[in-house]
Amino acid sequence: MPRLLSSSLVFPSLLGLAFVAVPAAASEIDTVAVVGLRLPVEMTGIAATRFSAAEIEEMPALRLDDLLRSVPGVGLFRPAGSITAHPTTQGLNMRGVGANGAGRVLVMLDGVPLSDPFGGWVNWSAIDTADLQSVSVMAGGTPGVFGAQALSGAVLMESRRPETSGGRVAASYGSFDTRDIAGRLDLAGERASLTLTGGHLATDGFYIVDADRRGEADKRARHSADHASLRASADVGPATTLDFALRYEAEDRLNGLAGATNRTEGWAGSLRLVHGLAEGRAIEAMVYAQRKDFENVFVAVLDEARDLSRPVLDQHDVPARGYGALMRYRMPGLEIGADARLMEGTVNEYFRNLGGGFTRERTAGGEQSILGLYGEATHVADKLTVSATARLDRWRTHDGERVERDLATGDPVLALDVPDKDGWVWTGRIGASYAATDAIEMKASAYRTWRLPTINEYYRPFRVGNDITEANATLTPETLYGIEAGLTWRPLATVRGEVTLFRTWLHDGVGNVTIGVGPGTFPVAGFIPEGGTLRQRTNIDRSVTDGVAISGEMTLDTNLFLYGAYQYARARVTAAAASPDIVGKPQPLTPRHTLTGRAVWREGDVRLTVEGRYASGQYDDDLATRRLKSTLLFNAGAAWQASAAVTLRLDAENLFDARVVSALSADGEETLAARRLVRAGVELRF
């Protein structure tokens, strides 16, 4: 931490500062507003989907990432959900910009980024969906207040705010011996409140290889996770509120092969002061800190019968730390702000196991800092609202290293010179909305956003079976240009339809590019076995995505709610000077068509939910040679409020047990995901 803090003279001065915001009245500015612990966040002309607490409860999903998949085009790096997906693939992606394990979407809980300081992924098991007041999905580049991480969108979650003392306990049991219990205790006074939450989930999991291919090396994808939090809020003076949050998370996994284990443990804390000022002004100051520790073992299968396996990479210690401060000041029609984020992380790992144990040790990692300033102006003229945002960021990666040693002698066998890098990035956004009639609103926006590659992408190589992906310490930041235009139609209070056309240009997008096929020996990576592929994270010159998003919802007789949404996204590489073979190829793991439909029926104390999700075929590699088939899944849920204090539930994900392949190796080995999961549960409120 001392080295981290010394990387910038600006950060100490920001520690006591942060967000400042003032909500504009709905009659003044027609924007999307997210309200909760923070003062409202507003975006003019952006496409947004908001889930209320009631809608979250109606969804059959066990985890939040599965709930977010009901928004077409939103998903993790692979088709697998966070129950079985490797933690390093759980970054969120949106709008067909291109799947990425680190994610290209900012995910925030009560204004605090949840992304791992080292790798950018999100630990979805740490989020209790029953403790959320709302979830808002903003599609499209969102610079300004969101900063460098919101390349293609943002997901904003707000915790429930207690108004009275009480609590809840919910427990469920289901397929694969899946046990889940979670609870919340609220203590609310006239000027202060305290909330305690906690939960535990454990499942024996399912096999991720077909039965006719399994051997002794194949095991169930076992998983357990724990989370706990403490939140306190107090009115400490006239128009002044102080909020404090402390969160803990831990999870253990066995990723489908004997010995393929990983563990994550983390803490996060934040402190926020909100103070209202005169004449429509307010100030909010927030600081936060994160600590994550990660351990992981990759295993390779050695024989056709899949009876023999061997550890090939043991990442025995991967510590990461992150620190941030946010600042925003807003008066009617104008907002200015600043933010800072500092990150450090190192991977310590054993590698090169030829059968007699590991013979090499690698240490790789570094530090990053981002400091940003922005301003946003909003103008309202009758039915037209226009906003313009400009932002300037200073980024730096420094103290990077990659050293490899012989374990027997301690002698170095590789020591890469990783130079410090820094630069300035400008971003901006122009948005407009126009109320053409009482029922029709037109909107449009254009933006330029950016993302700094994570420490993981710079320094950490990884191996899955015989496929090896190398890090790249020479990566440069990604830049996304985008334009969109849409129309929202509300002929009745119970009917809503929306269509949005969009196009994006991703410059220098980080992708895993194939550079060799085994057997063979390659610089830095070493020997690649037969059937294996060597890839490296590389900046791809330009990728283009054209798309359209359509959604509609209707409430009939107050009992039946219908929702449908579709996204078409044609994403392809259009320029790659260093890798001409991928030009014209589609972006890997990016389906062209995604479709969701949902029906919710309520009658008295009974509620029934049915949902269907379709994703077209997609490619698992940059050369478009490994195609994953399309998927069609159905989910269903039922709830009965037996009394004011008791609710019984029955939920099923992938109701018909459709076959879902989440990965395809060079030798044709398929990895399965999303088996049928049926759960019965009870919730008690007091």
Summary of the structure (lengths in Angstrom):
residues: 686
radius of gyration: 24.5
end to end distance: 43.4
largest distance: 77.1
contacts: 2499
relative contact order: 0.14
helix: 7%
strand: 60%
